[in-house]
């Protein structure tokens, strides 16, 4: 069994919830890349974007992704929704011999249901004011990002599944 499990997918797909459960089930540490970046930079992701810009953030994200993979030997690592889609980040994950990547694939209707009431806490979608707007935004984003997500070594469809049922999908192959 490889030592690191890297979770990939769009915001709201369950990376954090599933990751925390997997860490308990497999007795591995849980590392959220966004939390790691915030701790290292001593700023929230939103503050980094506001004060230093997206280019700075993406450079740091790549640096910290590489650092996380190098430092982690037995961890569940949850990436930000955009992480695999910038620079060579997806190749870094795929080329890491101690890691296996998993795409938590979730449909647009499920994502909208999970994210609509959380819009204010999520800067990327805070501007959307209706479910229709959110559907359109997520649809465009997923179209752009799915090319990267599907490079993952494994894909699990998460629609209609509880966190426990998704964890069981991991148990079946790990």
Legacy VTK file of the C-alpha trace (Angstrom):
# vtk DataFile Version 3.0
C-alpha trace
ASCII
DATASET POLYDATA
POINTS 174 float
0.000 0.000 0.000
1.344 3.434 -0.900
1.815 5.690 2.026
0.087 8.927 0.932
-3.469 9.263 -0.296
-3.992 12.507 -2.237
-7.591 13.705 -2.552
-8.521 15.767 -5.597
-11.786 17.350 -6.650
-13.944 20.439 -6.855
-14.847 22.403 -3.733
-17.743 20.745 -1.968
-16.922 17.250 -3.235
-16.039 16.079 0.281
-12.229 16.097 0.304
-12.017 17.387 3.891
-14.834 15.263 5.325
-13.654 12.102 3.594
-10.003 12.891 4.356
-10.637 13.228 8.086
-12.521 9.917 8.154
-9.818 8.177 6.121
-7.179 9.437 8.534
-9.072 7.853 11.423
-9.771 4.616 9.555
-6.223 4.111 8.262
-4.475 5.748 11.239
-2.753 8.303 9.030
-2.306 12.015 9.593
-4.625 14.389 7.715
-3.175 17.381 5.917
-5.277 19.997 4.134
-3.033 21.870 1.683
-4.993 25.124 2.075
-4.584 24.954 5.886
-0.883 24.183 5.417
-0.452 27.228 3.145
-2.328 29.466 5.594
-0.131 28.294 8.474
3.088 28.830 6.514
2.044 32.238 5.165
0.245 33.284 8.385
-2.648 34.597 6.269
-5.907 33.173 4.994
-6.062 32.134 1.345
-8.402 35.088 0.719
-5.897 37.487 2.333
-3.046 36.065 0.231
-5.103 36.609 -2.929
-6.057 40.135 -1.825
-2.603 41.293 -0.728
-0.197 39.356 -2.959
-2.349 38.250 -5.902
-3.097 34.936 -7.573
0.316 34.568 -9.275
2.072 34.737 -5.886
-0.453 32.307 -4.396
-0.039 29.769 -7.206
3.763 29.858 -6.885
3.516 29.293 -3.137
0.866 26.605 -3.626
3.234 24.664 -5.894
6.120 25.068 -3.436
4.019 23.894 -0.492
2.492 21.019 -2.466
5.965 19.722 -3.242
7.015 20.259 0.377
3.956 18.378 1.689
4.588 15.414 -0.573
8.285 15.291 0.344
7.613 15.556 4.088
4.622 13.190 4.206
5.200 9.481 4.455
1.887 8.206 5.688
-0.768 10.863 5.225
-4.099 11.753 3.745
-3.515 14.980 1.785
-6.443 17.081 0.595
-5.621 19.500 -2.225
-7.410 22.743 -2.963
-9.935 22.451 -5.786
-7.711 24.441 -8.139
-4.358 22.968 -7.131
-4.163 20.235 -9.809
-5.072 22.729 -12.547
-2.120 25.086 -12.310
1.451 24.735 -13.494
2.770 21.199 -13.225
1.024 20.448 -9.924
-0.848 17.398 -11.235
2.377 15.948 -12.640
4.069 16.520 -9.261
1.313 14.453 -7.608
1.332 11.726 -10.270
5.136 11.434 -10.227
5.342 11.095 -6.454
6.016 7.369 -6.010
4.762 7.330 -2.411
1.366 8.815 -3.279
-1.819 7.590 -4.895
-4.316 10.151 -6.191
-8.089 9.910 -5.943
-10.606 12.143 -7.701
-13.837 12.553 -5.734
-16.128 13.149 -8.704
-19.348 14.941 -7.838
-22.146 16.138 -10.125
-23.062 19.788 -10.570
-26.500 19.429 -8.883
-24.899 17.808 -5.825
-22.190 20.491 -5.663
-24.786 23.263 -5.935
-26.839 21.714 -3.113
-23.760 21.491 -0.884
-22.297 24.904 -1.738
-25.237 27.283 -2.186
-25.620 28.128 1.515
-21.826 28.305 1.965
-21.243 30.925 -0.747
-20.210 33.703 1.645
-17.499 31.480 3.166
-16.084 30.591 -0.248
-14.571 33.579 -2.074
-14.626 31.871 -5.472
-18.424 31.602 -5.503
-19.376 34.473 -3.169
-20.430 36.595 -6.168
-23.183 34.184 -7.236
-26.647 35.241 -6.105
-28.878 32.422 -7.362
-28.720 28.683 -7.829
-28.863 29.209 -11.598
-25.757 31.436 -11.455
-23.980 28.894 -9.283
-24.905 26.056 -11.664
-23.469 28.013 -14.591
-20.294 28.968 -12.694
-19.596 25.430 -11.462
-20.408 23.979 -14.887
-17.842 26.210 -16.616
-15.267 25.587 -13.908
-15.698 21.819 -13.944
-15.436 21.817 -17.733
-12.052 23.572 -17.433
-10.802 21.530 -14.486
-12.027 18.020 -15.259
-9.167 17.556 -17.746
-6.786 17.669 -14.770
-8.961 15.854 -12.246
-9.421 12.794 -14.465
-5.660 12.224 -14.557
-5.985 10.905 -10.985
-5.109 7.257 -10.556
-8.586 6.477 -9.195
-11.988 8.138 -9.536
-14.854 7.665 -7.101
-18.333 8.955 -7.922
-19.619 10.499 -4.680
-23.216 11.431 -5.547
-25.760 9.944 -3.162
-23.042 8.436 -0.960
-22.377 9.196 2.677
-18.846 9.873 3.907
-18.814 6.346 5.343
-19.815 4.814 1.998
-17.033 6.748 0.246
-14.506 5.593 2.862
-15.614 2.018 2.141
-14.721 2.545 -1.536
-11.153 3.294 -0.406
-11.089 0.241 1.863
-12.025 -1.958 -1.077
-8.865 -1.080 -3.002
-6.293 -0.144 -0.353
LINES 1 175
174 0 1 2 3 4 5 6 7 8 9 10 11 12 13 14 15 16 17 18 19 20 21 22 23 24 25 26 27 28 29 30 31 32 33 34 35 36 37 38 39 40 41 42 43 44 45 46 47 48 49 50 51 52 53 54 55 56 57 58 59 60 61 62 63 64 65 66 67 68 69 70 71 72 73 74 75 76 77 78 79 80 81 82 83 84 85 86 87 88 89 90 91 92 93 94 95 96 97 98 99 100 101 102 103 104 105 106 107 108 109 110 111 112 113 114 115 116 117 118 119 120 121 122 123 124 125 126 127 128 129 130 131 132 133 134 135 136 137 138 139 140 141 142 143 144 145 146 147 148 149 150 151 152 153 154 155 156 157 158 159 160 161 162 163 164 165 166 167 168 169 170 171 172 173
